[in-house]
Structure formats: structure tokens, C-alpha cells
Amino acid sequence: MPAPLEIDVFWSFRSPWSYLATPRLRAWQDEYQLDVRFRPVYPIAIRSPEFFKRNDPLWLPYFLRDMRRVAEFLDIPLTWPQPDPVASQRGEDGLPDYAVEQPYIHRLTRLGVAAAERGRGIEFADEVSRLLWSGTEGWQEGDHLATATARAGLDLGTLDEAITRDRDDLEAIIAANQEAHRAAGHWGVPTCVFEGEPFFGQDRLDVLLWRLERSGLTRR
């Protein structure tokens, strides 16, 4: 049996496009001889908050319309997370200002790295993003996150201990992921990379699968 092919997946917990792509990536890993290397990065609101101030005012309304349309097309439930994984407040210009305390996104991203280190990264991404994006209000409360983590085959308490104990190491991995993401040729998520070739967006997964098949991808 040939060795599995490998793809890197640069991914954010605040990205609806990452969420919409993840069920297919998880299914591919189950169906094909393929290792999906989950490499979480911080959202662009954290990495480059000025991005939103540079955009045309029409960008956001179209973005919101398009994400809902694509979710409907894929038959995947989608509601903006409550609370938002990235906290913000309105600046003097009326645009979001992300220079506030962030109670959620750092924990989520570090948990993602810890899950990836335990070989369950894409599973964790799938289950937790479903929790955030499918309409569970107060996803951070009670046992919601623990239950989603268990569905991914992991224990939330164990992961939380790891991200407290190994915080600096995990932050170094996140920083390395972000550098590798840009080095691969893109800044947005999800970006999948196969043999140095980037495929940005959930709408490029079919093209990625075509490339993998041309490179010898086989079913398990």
C-alpha cells in the first residue's frame, strides 16, 4: 500500500470558510490515504486587524451574504457564533476595534494545536467549529466544549492542562504555522498546501482533490 499523501491545512476558529471546508477535509482523511495536518493560526482580526479598515465598505455585506449562500448550498447550518470567538468594540470610525481583552480565541487556538499534537486535529476542528457555527448560543458555557472535544476523541480537561503547562511552546507553534502559511503563498484561511502549492478557500477543495488524485491519491 502506498504511503499516504500529506496536506497542510492553515485554519482559523473564527473563519466561516474554515468551518464550511472542514467536514470534507475530515471525510477525505477517513476515505483516502491522506494525512491532513491541521495547523491552526490566529484569525486575521488578531494577525492583521487593519485588514478590515482597508476594505471597501461593500466587502462585509457581500461576505455575509456569500457565506450564508454557500452554507445553504452545502446544506451546512451556519449562524455567526454567540459569543464571537474574537471580542471587539466599535472604534471612533465605527469599525470593529480588536484591541481588547480576548477571552476565547487564544484558548481555542492553543487547544487546536494540542489536539493536532495528539493526532486528532481535524477531528477537533470539525467538532468544535460545528459547536461554534451551527447556532449553539453560549458555546463556551457548561459542558458544550467538553462534549464536542469528546466527540473528537479527546478530553478537554487534559487539553486545558496542556495549554496551561505548555503555553509558550504552543504559542511558538502557532507563530510557526503563521509564518509557514505566508511562506506557502497566502494569508487567508482555509489554505491547504500540497507539495508547496497553496489552495485558498473552501471553493478550491475540488481542485485540490483533483491535484491529489493526479499525484496518486488512493482510497483506504
N, C-alpha and C positions, 0 to 999 in steps of 0.2 A: 504494500500500500504506500503511495507517495506521501511524503511529508506534507503536513498542512501548509497552505499559504498563510501569510500574515498581513493584516492591515492595522494601521494605527487609526484610532478614532478620537479626534480632538472635539470635546463636547462640553456643554455648559448646562447646569441645572436651571438656569433662567431662560433658556432658549426654547421657544415652542418648536422650532425646526429640529432641534436635537431630539426633543420628545417624540415628534412625529416620525423620525427616522429609526428610533431605537427598536421597536418591535421587529422590523425587518432585519436589522443587524443581529439581533438575538436569534431570530429564526435561522439566519444564514449559518451562524456558528453551530446550531444544532443539526442543520441539514447537510452542510458541506464540510469538507476537510479544510477548515478555515479557523484560524485563531484571530479573534477580534480583540485587539489590545486597546482597552479603554483608558484614555489619557485625559482626565478632566482638567479643564482650565477655568479661570475665573471669567465671569461674563464680561462683555465689552464695557458694560456700565462701571465695572471695577477697574478693568485694564486700561480703558481709554474713555473716560466719561465725557470728554469733549466731543466725542463722535456724534452725540445726539444734538449738540449745539450747531454742528456744521451742516446737518441735513436740511434739505428743502422741507418746508412745512407740510408738503404733501406726502412726505415719506411715511410718517406714522399712521395716518388714516389708511393708506394703501397696505401697509404692513399688517395692520389689524384685520382688514378685510381679507387679505390674501391668506393669512394663517387660518382663519375660520373656514374659508372656502376649501383649502387643502385638507383640513381636518375632516370636513364633510365628505370630500371626495374619497378619502382613505377610510371613512367610517370609523374614526377615532374620536372619542369625546374630548373636547378642549374648552377649558374655561381658565381665564388668567388666574394664577394661584392667589389664594387669600389665606394668609398674608403673602405679599410678593417676597420671593426669596432675597431680593435686593431692596433694602429700605431706601426711601428717598423723601425729599421735601421739595416744595416749589421754591426756585430761586427768584431773585428780583426780576429776571427776564421772563418768568412764567414757565420756564422749562425745569424738568427734574434736576435736582442737585443731589448727587450721591455721596457727598462728603459728610456723611452722618454715620453714627454707630451702625454696624452691620451684625445683627444678632443671628442671622441664618446662613448666609452664603458661604462663610468661611467654614463653618461646621460641615455643611453639606458637601463641599468640595473636598475637604480633608477626608470625610467618610468615603467618598468615591475613590480616592487614592488608596485608602486602607482596604476597601473591597477589592480593588484591582490587584493589590499585592497578594490577596488571598485567592486569586483566580476566579472571582465572581463579579468582576467589574461591570460587564454589560448587563448582567442579570440585575445587579443592584441599580444601575441606571434606569433600566426598564421599569422595575417595580416602584422606585421612588419617584420617577418622573410621572408615572401614572397617578400616584398619590397626589402630587402637586397639581397636575394639569387637568385632571378629569373631574374636578369640581368638589373636592373634599375641603370644605372650609375648616380653618383651624388645623391644618395638616400637621403642625408642629406640636399639637397638644395630645394628651392622653397616650394611647398606645398605637396611634396611626403609623408613625415612623418605624416603631419596633415590629409591627405586623408586616409592613412592606419589606423590611430588611429580612425577616424570617422567610418570606416568600422567595427571596433571592438566595436562600440557603445560608444566611449569616445571622449572627447575634448582635443586636445593636449595642448592648452593654459592653461586649468585647471590643467592638469597633470604637465606641466612645472612650474606653480606657486607652486604646492605642493612639487615638488622635490627641489625647491629653499628654500621654507619655512621650510620643514621638512627633510633637507638633513641628519642631524646627525641621526635622527630616522630611516630613510631609510637605511643608511649605517649599522646601528645596526641590522636591519632585514636581510640584505644581509649577514652579518657576521654570524648571527644565522643560516641562510639557509646553509651556507658553513660548519658550524660545524655539523648540522643535517645530511647533505649529507654524510660526512665521517663517522659519527656515524652509519649511516644506512648500511655501508659496502662497499662503493665505492667512487671513486674520479672523475670518468668521467661522461660526460653528453651525452645524457639524461639518468638519472637514475630515474626510477619510483619505489616508495616504497609503498607496500601494507601490512599493519599489520606487519611492521618490516622487511619484506622480500624485498630485492632490486632486481630490474630487469634492468640491464645496457644495453643500446643500443637500437636503433630503431628496431633491428632484434630480440629483445626479447618481442616485444609487443604482438605477438600471444601467447606466453607462459603466459604473464601477463593476457591477456583476458581469457585464459583457467583457470587460478587460480581464477580470479574474478567470472567466471561462476560457478566454483565448490564451491565458497563461497556464492552463492545465488544471483548473479547479475541478474537483470531483466530489461526488456525493459520498456521504459516510456509509 
